[in-house]
Amino acid sequence: EKVLTKQEREEEEMGNAMKALENRTLESKREMDIMAALDEMRTLKSRHSQKKGSAMKKLSNSALSG
């Protein structure tokens, strides 16, 4: 799939409402995919932080009791 510059896209859309709608739809889908990927990364980071914190707490507790 060829990536068009903004100017090329505007020229392509001029007088072609269906092409303009298609381009907007594709751009919206791309944005939603990016947002979903960012959300997934945040979730993974949060899980990793929680596991790391839990492991550190267990290590700390065992060192204190040992």
mmCIF file of the N, C-alpha and C atoms, coordinates in Angstrom:
data_MODEL
# 
_entry.id   MODEL 
# 
loop_
_atom_site.group_PDB 
_atom_site.id 
_atom_site.type_symbol 
_atom_site.label_atom_id 
_atom_site.label_alt_id 
_atom_site.label_comp_id 
_atom_site.label_asym_id 
_atom_site.label_entity_id 
_atom_site.label_seq_id 
_atom_site.pdbx_PDB_ins_code 
_atom_site.Cartn_x 
_atom_site.Cartn_y 
_atom_site.Cartn_z 
_atom_site.occupancy 
_atom_site.B_iso_or_equiv 
_atom_site.pdbx_formal_charge 
_atom_site.auth_seq_id 
_atom_site.auth_comp_id 
_atom_site.auth_asym_id 
_atom_site.auth_atom_id 
_atom_site.pdbx_PDB_model_num 
ATOM 1   N N  . GLU A 1 1  ? 0.851   -1.187  0.000  1.00 0.00 ? 1  GLU A N  1 
ATOM 2   C CA . GLU A 1 1  ? 0.000   0.000   0.000  1.00 0.00 ? 1  GLU A CA 1 
ATOM 3   C C  . GLU A 1 1  ? 0.888   1.239   0.000  1.00 0.00 ? 1  GLU A C  1 
ATOM 4   N N  . LYS A 1 2  ? 0.668   2.095   -0.972 1.00 0.00 ? 2  LYS A N  1 
ATOM 5   C CA . LYS A 1 2  ? 1.471   3.312   -1.111 1.00 0.00 ? 2  LYS A CA 1 
ATOM 6   C C  . LYS A 1 2  ? 0.997   4.355   -0.099 1.00 0.00 ? 2  LYS A C  1 
ATOM 7   N N  . VAL A 1 3  ? 1.959   4.972   0.584  1.00 0.00 ? 3  VAL A N  1 
ATOM 8   C CA . VAL A 1 3  ? 1.635   6.033   1.532  1.00 0.00 ? 3  VAL A CA 1 
ATOM 9   C C  . VAL A 1 3  ? 1.729   7.365   0.789  1.00 0.00 ? 3  VAL A C  1 
ATOM 10  N N  . LEU A 1 4  ? 0.619   8.112   0.795  1.00 0.00 ? 4  LEU A N  1 
ATOM 11  C CA . LEU A 1 4  ? 0.561   9.383   0.090  1.00 0.00 ? 4  LEU A CA 1 
ATOM 12  C C  . LEU A 1 4  ? 0.880   10.528  1.030  1.00 0.00 ? 4  LEU A C  1 
ATOM 13  N N  . THR A 1 5  ? 1.484   11.577  0.479  1.00 0.00 ? 5  THR A N  1 
ATOM 14  C CA . THR A 1 5  ? 1.671   12.783  1.272  1.00 0.00 ? 5  THR A CA 1 
ATOM 15  C C  . THR A 1 5  ? 0.318   13.459  1.418  1.00 0.00 ? 5  THR A C  1 
ATOM 16  N N  . LYS A 1 6  ? 0.236   14.401  2.332  1.00 0.00 ? 6  LYS A N  1 
ATOM 17  C CA . LYS A 1 6  ? -1.030  15.106  2.558  1.00 0.00 ? 6  LYS A CA 1 
ATOM 18  C C  . LYS A 1 6  ? -1.503  15.783  1.275  1.00 0.00 ? 6  LYS A C  1 
ATOM 19  N N  . GLN A 1 7  ? -0.577  16.416  0.560  1.00 0.00 ? 7  GLN A N  1 
ATOM 20  C CA . GLN A 1 7  ? -0.946  17.117  -0.674 1.00 0.00 ? 7  GLN A CA 1 
ATOM 21  C C  . GLN A 1 7  ? -1.432  16.127  -1.731 1.00 0.00 ? 7  GLN A C  1 
ATOM 22  N N  . GLU A 1 8  ? -0.737  14.993  -1.874 1.00 0.00 ? 8  GLU A N  1 
ATOM 23  C CA . GLU A 1 8  ? -1.151  13.986  -2.856 1.00 0.00 ? 8  GLU A CA 1 
ATOM 24  C C  . GLU A 1 8  ? -2.545  13.447  -2.525 1.00 0.00 ? 8  GLU A C  1 
ATOM 25  N N  . ARG A 1 9  ? -2.797  13.228  -1.236 1.00 0.00 ? 9  ARG A N  1 
ATOM 26  C CA . ARG A 1 9  ? -4.095  12.716  -0.820 1.00 0.00 ? 9  ARG A CA 1 
ATOM 27  C C  . ARG A 1 9  ? -5.200  13.736  -1.118 1.00 0.00 ? 9  ARG A C  1 
ATOM 28  N N  . GLU A 1 10 ? -4.935  15.003  -0.810 1.00 0.00 ? 10 GLU A N  1 
ATOM 29  C CA . GLU A 1 10 ? -5.932  16.051  -1.079 1.00 0.00 ? 10 GLU A CA 1 
ATOM 30  C C  . GLU A 1 10 ? -6.230  16.160  -2.565 1.00 0.00 ? 10 GLU A C  1 
ATOM 31  N N  . GLU A 1 11 ? -5.190  16.059  -3.400 1.00 0.00 ? 11 GLU A N  1 
ATOM 32  C CA . GLU A 1 11 ? -5.391  16.118  -4.852 1.00 0.00 ? 11 GLU A CA 1 
ATOM 33  C C  . GLU A 1 11 ? -6.203  14.923  -5.338 1.00 0.00 ? 11 GLU A C  1 
ATOM 34  N N  . GLU A 1 12 ? -5.913  13.751  -4.783 1.00 0.00 ? 12 GLU A N  1 
ATOM 35  C CA . GLU A 1 12 ? -6.626  12.536  -5.160 1.00 0.00 ? 12 GLU A CA 1 
ATOM 36  C C  . GLU A 1 12 ? -8.103  12.621  -4.769 1.00 0.00 ? 12 GLU A C  1 
ATOM 37  N N  . GLU A 1 13 ? -8.371  13.236  -3.612 1.00 0.00 ? 13 GLU A N  1 
ATOM 38  C CA . GLU A 1 13 ? -9.737  13.325  -3.096 1.00 0.00 ? 13 GLU A CA 1 
ATOM 39  C C  . GLU A 1 13 ? -10.571 14.399  -3.781 1.00 0.00 ? 13 GLU A C  1 
ATOM 40  N N  . MET A 1 14 ? -9.913  15.369  -4.405 1.00 0.00 ? 14 MET A N  1 
ATOM 41  C CA . MET A 1 14 ? -10.629 16.484  -5.010 1.00 0.00 ? 14 MET A CA 1 
ATOM 42  C C  . MET A 1 14 ? -11.652 15.962  -6.031 1.00 0.00 ? 14 MET A C  1 
ATOM 43  N N  . GLY A 1 15 ? -12.918 16.244  -5.764 1.00 0.00 ? 15 GLY A N  1 
ATOM 44  C CA . GLY A 1 15 ? -13.966 15.826  -6.685 1.00 0.00 ? 15 GLY A CA 1 
ATOM 45  C C  . GLY A 1 15 ? -14.345 14.361  -6.563 1.00 0.00 ? 15 GLY A C  1 
ATOM 46  N N  . ASN A 1 16 ? -13.784 13.659  -5.599 1.00 0.00 ? 16 ASN A N  1 
ATOM 47  C CA . ASN A 1 16 ? -14.088 12.244  -5.447 1.00 0.00 ? 16 ASN A CA 1 
ATOM 48  C C  . ASN A 1 16 ? -14.469 11.982  -3.982 1.00 0.00 ? 16 ASN A C  1 
ATOM 49  N N  . ALA A 1 17 ? -15.728 12.138  -3.701 1.00 0.00 ? 17 ALA A N  1 
ATOM 50  C CA . ALA A 1 17 ? -16.215 12.012  -2.321 1.00 0.00 ? 17 ALA A CA 1 
ATOM 51  C C  . ALA A 1 17 ? -15.985 10.619  -1.756 1.00 0.00 ? 17 ALA A C  1 
ATOM 52  N N  . MET A 1 18 ? -16.120 9.591   -2.573 1.00 0.00 ? 18 MET A N  1 
ATOM 53  C CA . MET A 1 18 ? -15.914 8.223   -2.088 1.00 0.00 ? 18 MET A CA 1 
ATOM 54  C C  . MET A 1 18 ? -14.461 7.997   -1.678 1.00 0.00 ? 18 MET A C  1 
ATOM 55  N N  . LYS A 1 19 ? -13.543 8.536   -2.465 1.00 0.00 ? 19 LYS A N  1 
ATOM 56  C CA . LYS A 1 19 ? -12.125 8.379   -2.132 1.00 0.00 ? 19 LYS A CA 1 
ATOM 57  C C  . LYS A 1 19 ? -11.807 9.136   -0.846 1.00 0.00 ? 19 LYS A C  1 
ATOM 58  N N  . ALA A 1 20 ? -12.396 10.316  -0.669 1.00 0.00 ? 20 ALA A N  1 
ATOM 59  C CA . ALA A 1 20 ? -12.182 11.100  0.550  1.00 0.00 ? 20 ALA A CA 1 
ATOM 60  C C  . ALA A 1 20 ? -12.716 10.329  1.758  1.00 0.00 ? 20 ALA A C  1 
ATOM 61  N N  . LEU A 1 21 ? -13.892 9.734   1.629  1.00 0.00 ? 21 LEU A N  1 
ATOM 62  C CA . LEU A 1 21 ? -14.475 8.949   2.716  1.00 0.00 ? 21 LEU A CA 1 
ATOM 63  C C  . LEU A 1 21 ? -13.601 7.730   3.023  1.00 0.00 ? 21 LEU A C  1 
ATOM 64  N N  . GLU A 1 22 ? -13.142 7.067   1.983  1.00 0.00 ? 22 GLU A N  1 
ATOM 65  C CA . GLU A 1 22 ? -12.278 5.898   2.166  1.00 0.00 ? 22 GLU A CA 1 
ATOM 66  C C  . GLU A 1 22 ? -10.994 6.278   2.909  1.00 0.00 ? 22 GLU A C  1 
ATOM 67  N N  . ASN A 1 23 ? -10.399 7.393   2.515  1.00 0.00 ? 23 ASN A N  1 
ATOM 68  C CA . ASN A 1 23 ? -9.158  7.832   3.163  1.00 0.00 ? 23 ASN A CA 1 
ATOM 69  C C  . ASN A 1 23 ? -9.394  8.187   4.627  1.00 0.00 ? 23 ASN A C  1 
ATOM 70  N N  . ARG A 1 24 ? -10.489 8.863   4.914  1.00 0.00 ? 24 ARG A N  1 
ATOM 71  C CA . ARG A 1 24 ? -10.806 9.215   6.306  1.00 0.00 ? 24 ARG A CA 1 
ATOM 72  C C  . ARG A 1 24 ? -11.044 7.951   7.137  1.00 0.00 ? 24 ARG A C  1 
ATOM 73  N N  . THR A 1 25 ? -11.731 6.980   6.540  1.00 0.00 ? 25 THR A N  1 
ATOM 74  C CA . THR A 1 25 ? -12.006 5.721   7.231  1.00 0.00 ? 25 THR A CA 1 
ATOM 75  C C  . THR A 1 25 ? -10.708 4.981   7.537  1.00 0.00 ? 25 THR A C  1 
ATOM 76  N N  . LEU A 1 26 ? -9.817  4.925   6.562  1.00 0.00 ? 26 LEU A N  1 
ATOM 77  C CA . LEU A 1 26 ? -8.530  4.253   6.772  1.00 0.00 ? 26 LEU A CA 1 
ATOM 78  C C  . LEU A 1 26 ? -7.699  4.968   7.845  1.00 0.00 ? 26 LEU A C  1 
ATOM 79  N N  . GLU A 1 27 ? -7.716  6.289   7.822  1.00 0.00 ? 27 GLU A N  1 
ATOM 80  C CA . GLU A 1 27 ? -6.969  7.055   8.816  1.00 0.00 ? 27 GLU A CA 1 
ATOM 81  C C  . GLU A 1 27 ? -7.546  6.836   10.215 1.00 0.00 ? 27 GLU A C  1 
ATOM 82  N N  . SER A 1 28 ? -8.860  6.797   10.320 1.00 0.00 ? 28 SER A N  1 
ATOM 83  C CA . SER A 1 28 ? -9.500  6.538   11.617 1.00 0.00 ? 28 SER A CA 1 
ATOM 84  C C  . SER A 1 28 ? -9.143  5.150   12.128 1.00 0.00 ? 28 SER A C  1 
ATOM 85  N N  . LYS A 1 29 ? -9.150  4.166   11.242 1.00 0.00 ? 29 LYS A N  1 
ATOM 86  C CA . LYS A 1 29 ? -8.791  2.796   11.632 1.00 0.00 ? 29 LYS A CA 1 
ATOM 87  C C  . LYS A 1 29 ? -7.345  2.752   12.108 1.00 0.00 ? 29 LYS A C  1 
ATOM 88  N N  . ARG A 1 30 ? -6.477  3.441   11.398 1.00 0.00 ? 30 ARG A N  1 
ATOM 89  C CA . ARG A 1 30 ? -5.058  3.478   11.768 1.00 0.00 ? 30 ARG A CA 1 
ATOM 90  C C  . ARG A 1 30 ? -4.893  4.095   13.162 1.00 0.00 ? 30 ARG A C  1 
ATOM 91  N N  . GLU A 1 31 ? -5.611  5.183   13.414 1.00 0.00 ? 31 GLU A N  1 
ATOM 92  C CA . GLU A 1 31 ? -5.542  5.840   14.717 1.00 0.00 ? 31 GLU A CA 1 
ATOM 93  C C  . GLU A 1 31 ? -6.057  4.924   15.824 1.00 0.00 ? 31 GLU A C  1 
ATOM 94  N N  . MET A 1 32 ? -7.147  4.201   15.552 1.00 0.00 ? 32 MET A N  1 
ATOM 95  C CA . MET A 1 32 ? -7.688  3.276   16.558 1.00 0.00 ? 32 MET A CA 1 
ATOM 96  C C  . MET A 1 32 ? -6.705  2.141   16.833 1.00 0.00 ? 32 MET A C  1 
ATOM 97  N N  . ASP A 1 33 ? -6.049  1.648   15.789 1.00 0.00 ? 33 ASP A N  1 
ATOM 98  C CA . ASP A 1 33 ? -5.053  0.592   15.963 1.00 0.00 ? 33 ASP A CA 1 
ATOM 99  C C  . ASP A 1 33 ? -3.886  1.081   16.819 1.00 0.00 ? 33 ASP A C  1 
ATOM 100 N N  . ILE A 1 34 ? -3.456  2.316   16.585 1.00 0.00 ? 34 ILE A N  1 
ATOM 101 C CA . ILE A 1 34 ? -2.367  2.893   17.369 1.00 0.00 ? 34 ILE A CA 1 
ATOM 102 C C  . ILE A 1 34 ? -2.788  3.037   18.823 1.00 0.00 ? 34 ILE A C  1 
ATOM 103 N N  . MET A 1 35 ? -3.999  3.532   19.045 1.00 0.00 ? 35 MET A N  1 
ATOM 104 C CA . MET A 1 35 ? -4.492  3.701   20.421 1.00 0.00 ? 35 MET A CA 1 
ATOM 105 C C  . MET A 1 35 ? -4.605  2.352   21.130 1.00 0.00 ? 35 MET A C  1 
ATOM 106 N N  . ALA A 1 36 ? -5.050  1.337   20.420 1.00 0.00 ? 36 ALA A N  1 
ATOM 107 C CA . ALA A 1 36 ? -5.163  -0.004  21.010 1.00 0.00 ? 36 ALA A CA 1 
ATOM 108 C C  . ALA A 1 36 ? -3.781  -0.543  21.376 1.00 0.00 ? 36 ALA A C  1 
ATOM 109 N N  . ALA A 1 37 ? -2.806  -0.331  20.497 1.00 0.00 ? 37 ALA A N  1 
ATOM 110 C CA . ALA A 1 37 ? -1.446  -0.794  20.780 1.00 0.00 ? 37 ALA A CA 1 
ATOM 111 C C  . ALA A 1 37 ? -0.859  -0.059  21.984 1.00 0.00 ? 37 ALA A C  1 
ATOM 112 N N  . LEU A 1 38 ? -1.092  1.249   22.074 1.00 0.00 ? 38 LEU A N  1 
ATOM 113 C CA . LEU A 1 38 ? -0.611  2.012   23.232 1.00 0.00 ? 38 LEU A CA 1 
ATOM 114 C C  . LEU A 1 38 ? -1.262  1.527   24.514 1.00 0.00 ? 38 LEU A C  1 
ATOM 115 N N  . ASP A 1 39 ? -2.562  1.256   24.462 1.00 0.00 ? 39 ASP A N  1 
ATOM 116 C CA . ASP A 1 39 ? -3.273  0.768   25.638 1.00 0.00 ? 39 ASP A CA 1 
ATOM 117 C C  . ASP A 1 39 ? -2.716  -0.587  26.071 1.00 0.00 ? 39 ASP A C  1 
ATOM 118 N N  . GLU A 1 40 ? -2.436  -1.447  25.102 1.00 0.00 ? 40 GLU A N  1 
ATOM 119 C CA . GLU A 1 40 ? -1.868  -2.762  25.413 1.00 0.00 ? 40 GLU A CA 1 
ATOM 120 C C  . GLU A 1 40 ? -0.494  -2.615  26.063 1.00 0.00 ? 40 GLU A C  1 
ATOM 121 N N  . MET A 1 41 ? 0.321   -1.698  25.554 1.00 0.00 ? 41 MET A N  1 
ATOM 122 C CA . MET A 1 41 ? 1.643   -1.474  26.149 1.00 0.00 ? 41 MET A CA 1 
ATOM 123 C C  . MET A 1 41 ? 1.525   -0.959  27.577 1.00 0.00 ? 41 MET A C  1 
ATOM 124 N N  . ARG A 1 42 ? 0.581   -0.042  27.815 1.00 0.00 ? 42 ARG A N  1 
ATOM 125 C CA . ARG A 1 42 ? 0.370   0.476   29.174 1.00 0.00 ? 42 ARG A CA 1 
ATOM 126 C C  . ARG A 1 42 ? -0.051  -0.646  30.116 1.00 0.00 ? 42 ARG A C  1 
ATOM 127 N N  . THR A 1 43 ? -0.946  -1.513  29.639 1.00 0.00 ? 43 THR A N  1 
ATOM 128 C CA . THR A 1 43 ? -1.416  -2.629  30.458 1.00 0.00 ? 43 THR A CA 1 
ATOM 129 C C  . THR A 1 43 ? -0.260  -3.566  30.794 1.00 0.00 ? 43 THR A C  1 
ATOM 130 N N  . LEU A 1 44 ? 0.550   -3.898  29.802 1.00 0.00 ? 44 LEU A N  1 
ATOM 131 C CA . LEU A 1 44 ? 1.695   -4.781  30.035 1.00 0.00 ? 44 LEU A CA 1 
ATOM 132 C C  . LEU A 1 44 ? 2.690   -4.152  31.000 1.00 0.00 ? 44 LEU A C  1 
ATOM 133 N N  . LYS A 1 45 ? 2.920   -2.870  30.849 1.00 0.00 ? 45 LYS A N  1 
ATOM 134 C CA . LYS A 1 45 ? 3.850   -2.170  31.736 1.00 0.00 ? 45 LYS A CA 1 
ATOM 135 C C  . LYS A 1 45 ? 3.324   -2.185  33.168 1.00 0.00 ? 45 LYS A C  1 
ATOM 136 N N  . SER A 1 46 ? 2.029   -1.953  33.312 1.00 0.00 ? 46 SER A N  1 
ATOM 137 C CA . SER A 1 46 ? 1.413   -1.952  34.636 1.00 0.00 ? 46 SER A CA 1 
ATOM 138 C C  . SER A 1 46 ? 1.524   -3.331  35.280 1.00 0.00 ? 46 SER A C  1 
ATOM 139 N N  . ARG A 1 47 ? 1.234   -4.381  34.518 1.00 0.00 ? 47 ARG A N  1 
ATOM 140 C CA . ARG A 1 47 ? 1.344   -5.754  35.038 1.00 0.00 ? 47 ARG A CA 1 
ATOM 141 C C  . ARG A 1 47 ? 2.771   -6.051  35.455 1.00 0.00 ? 47 ARG A C  1 
ATOM 142 N N  . HIS A 1 48 ? 3.712   -5.639  34.620 1.00 0.00 ? 48 HIS A N  1 
ATOM 143 C CA . HIS A 1 48 ? 5.125   -5.879  34.912 1.00 0.00 ? 48 HIS A CA 1 
ATOM 144 C C  . HIS A 1 48 ? 5.528   -5.164  36.203 1.00 0.00 ? 48 HIS A C  1 
ATOM 145 N N  . SER A 1 49 ? 5.088   -3.930  36.368 1.00 0.00 ? 49 SER A N  1 
ATOM 146 C CA . SER A 1 49 ? 5.406   -3.160  37.570 1.00 0.00 ? 49 SER A CA 1 
ATOM 147 C C  . SER A 1 49 ? 4.810   -3.811  38.811 1.00 0.00 ? 49 SER A C  1 
ATOM 148 N N  . GLN A 1 50 ? 3.575   -4.304  38.690 1.00 0.00 ? 50 GLN A N  1 
ATOM 149 C CA . GLN A 1 50 ? 2.927   -4.949  39.826 1.00 0.00 ? 50 GLN A CA 1 
ATOM 150 C C  . GLN A 1 50 ? 3.660   -6.227  40.216 1.00 0.00 ? 50 GLN A C  1 
ATOM 151 N N  . LYS A 1 51 ? 4.060   -7.021  39.222 1.00 0.00 ? 51 LYS A N  1 
ATOM 152 C CA . LYS A 1 51 ? 4.788   -8.261  39.502 1.00 0.00 ? 51 LYS A CA 1 
ATOM 153 C C  . LYS A 1 51 ? 6.138   -7.949  40.131 1.00 0.00 ? 51 LYS A C  1 
ATOM 154 N N  . LYS A 1 52 ? 6.800   -6.939  39.612 1.00 0.00 ? 52 LYS A N  1 
ATOM 155 C CA . LYS A 1 52 ? 8.107   -6.555  40.130 1.00 0.00 ? 52 LYS A CA 1 
ATOM 156 C C  . LYS A 1 52 ? 7.970   -6.089  41.586 1.00 0.00 ? 52 LYS A C  1 
ATOM 157 N N  . GLY A 1 53 ? 6.946   -5.275  41.859 1.00 0.00 ? 53 GLY A N  1 
ATOM 158 C CA . GLY A 1 53 ? 6.710   -4.789  43.216 1.00 0.00 ? 53 GLY A CA 1 
ATOM 159 C C  . GLY A 1 53 ? 6.390   -5.928  44.166 1.00 0.00 ? 53 GLY A C  1 
ATOM 160 N N  . SER A 1 54 ? 5.592   -6.880  43.708 1.00 0.00 ? 54 SER A N  1 
ATOM 161 C CA . SER A 1 54 ? 5.215   -8.033  44.525 1.00 0.00 ? 54 SER A CA 1 
ATOM 162 C C  . SER A 1 54 ? 6.449   -8.890  44.822 1.00 0.00 ? 54 SER A C  1 
ATOM 163 N N  . ALA A 1 55 ? 7.283   -9.083  43.845 1.00 0.00 ? 55 ALA A N  1 
ATOM 164 C CA . ALA A 1 55 ? 8.501   -9.880  44.032 1.00 0.00 ? 55 ALA A CA 1 
ATOM 165 C C  . ALA A 1 55 ? 9.451   -9.185  45.001 1.00 0.00 ? 55 ALA A C  1 
ATOM 166 N N  . MET A 1 56 ? 9.564   -7.877  44.889 1.00 0.00 ? 56 MET A N  1 
ATOM 167 C CA . MET A 1 56 ? 10.439  -7.128  45.790 1.00 0.00 ? 56 MET A CA 1 
ATOM 168 C C  . MET A 1 56 ? 9.917   -7.202  47.225 1.00 0.00 ? 56 MET A C  1 
ATOM 169 N N  . LYS A 1 57 ? 8.596   -7.148  47.387 1.00 0.00 ? 57 LYS A N  1 
ATOM 170 C CA . LYS A 1 57 ? 7.995   -7.219  48.719 1.00 0.00 ? 57 LYS A CA 1 
ATOM 171 C C  . LYS A 1 57 ? 8.256   -8.590  49.341 1.00 0.00 ? 57 LYS A C  1 
ATOM 172 N N  . LYS A 1 58 ? 8.089   -9.649  48.552 1.00 0.00 ? 58 LYS A N  1 
ATOM 173 C CA . LYS A 1 58 ? 8.347   -11.009 49.046 1.00 0.00 ? 58 LYS A CA 1 
ATOM 174 C C  . LYS A 1 58 ? 9.810   -11.161 49.430 1.00 0.00 ? 58 LYS A C  1 
ATOM 175 N N  . LEU A 1 59 ? 10.692  -10.645 48.617 1.00 0.00 ? 59 LEU A N  1 
ATOM 176 C CA . LEU A 1 59 ? 12.128  -10.720 48.891 1.00 0.00 ? 59 LEU A CA 1 
ATOM 177 C C  . LEU A 1 59 ? 12.459  -9.965  50.174 1.00 0.00 ? 59 LEU A C  1 
ATOM 178 N N  . SER A 1 60 ? 11.877  -8.826  50.315 1.00 0.00 ? 60 SER A N  1 
ATOM 179 C CA . SER A 1 60 ? 12.101  -7.991  51.504 1.00 0.00 ? 60 SER A CA 1 
ATOM 180 C C  . SER A 1 60 ? 11.592  -8.701  52.754 1.00 0.00 ? 60 SER A C  1 
ATOM 181 N N  . ASN A 1 61 ? 10.407  -9.262  52.663 1.00 0.00 ? 61 ASN A N  1 
ATOM 182 C CA . ASN A 1 61 ? 9.820   -9.976  53.808 1.00 0.00 ? 61 ASN A CA 1 
ATOM 183 C C  . ASN A 1 61 ? 10.652  -11.187 54.202 1.00 0.00 ? 61 ASN A C  1 
ATOM 184 N N  . SER A 1 62 ? 11.132  -11.926 53.224 1.00 0.00 ? 62 SER A N  1 
ATOM 185 C CA . SER A 1 62 ? 11.925  -13.106 53.541 1.00 0.00 ? 62 SER A CA 1 
ATOM 186 C C  . SER A 1 62 ? 13.280  -12.714 54.121 1.00 0.00 ? 62 SER A C  1 
ATOM 187 N N  . ALA A 1 63 ? 13.844  -11.608 53.697 1.00 0.00 ? 63 ALA A N  1 
ATOM 188 C CA . ALA A 1 63 ? 15.116  -11.146 54.240 1.00 0.00 ? 63 ALA A CA 1 
ATOM 189 C C  . ALA A 1 63 ? 14.937  -10.685 55.677 1.00 0.00 ? 63 ALA A C  1 
ATOM 190 N N  . LEU A 1 64 ? 13.815  -10.064 55.989 1.00 0.00 ? 64 LEU A N  1 
ATOM 191 C CA . LEU A 1 64 ? 13.560  -9.589  57.346 1.00 0.00 ? 64 LEU A CA 1 
ATOM 192 C C  . LEU A 1 64 ? 13.288  -10.749 58.307 1.00 0.00 ? 64 LEU A C  1 
ATOM 193 N N  . SER A 1 65 ? 12.616  -11.772 57.806 1.00 0.00 ? 65 SER A N  1 
ATOM 194 C CA . SER A 1 65 ? 12.278  -12.886 58.691 1.00 0.00 ? 65 SER A CA 1 
ATOM 195 C C  . SER A 1 65 ? 13.408  -13.909 58.795 1.00 0.00 ? 65 SER A C  1 
ATOM 196 N N  . GLY A 1 66 ? 14.375  -13.795 57.922 1.00 0.00 ? 66 GLY A N  1 
ATOM 197 C CA . GLY A 1 66 ? 15.445  -14.790 57.891 1.00 0.00 ? 66 GLY A CA 1 
ATOM 198 C C  . GLY A 1 66 ? 16.595  -14.428 58.696 1.00 0.00 ? 66 GLY A C  1 
# 
